[in-house]
Amino acid sequence: MAMVEMGGVEQDDDFRTETDALGEMKVPSDRLWGCQTQRSLQNFDINQPRDRMPPSVIKAYGILKGAAAAVNVKHGALDAKLGGVIQQAAAEVASLKLIDHFPLVIWQTGNFGWLLVGYAKPGQDLEHKPT
């Protein structure tokens, strides 16, 4: 397997290694989530996939985040280029094309923080987008 580096993230054909406050975590290369979601999946492998977040909630968050980005660009609170990337990512989420990239169960998600993380760094998430 060839090892490449993408923006400080080591990656081979099957996994990339990401780091957070708890250390390194191998994440499947074909997934958009990061090490915190991967750690959660490994530590709480319960009721998958039955109790996953409903697609309607994922779609609603995609619509909401796209609209928020558009309003913030319009009012000058968000750079237009970054806003466009966020709107593109949000549209893909709202279309449910990326539903398999939201694997956590509903009772485990608390304040939906896991869902918002993907919008915090859209450029990085798009960089890891599977081809």
Buried (B, 14 or more C-beta within 10 A) or exposed (E): EEEEEEEEBBBEEEBBBBEEEEEEBBBEBBBBBBBBBBBBBEEEEEEEEEEBBEEEBBBEBBEBBBEBBBEBBEEEEBEEEBBBBBBBBBBBBBEBEBBEBBBBBEEBBEEEEBBEBBBEEBEBBBEBEEE
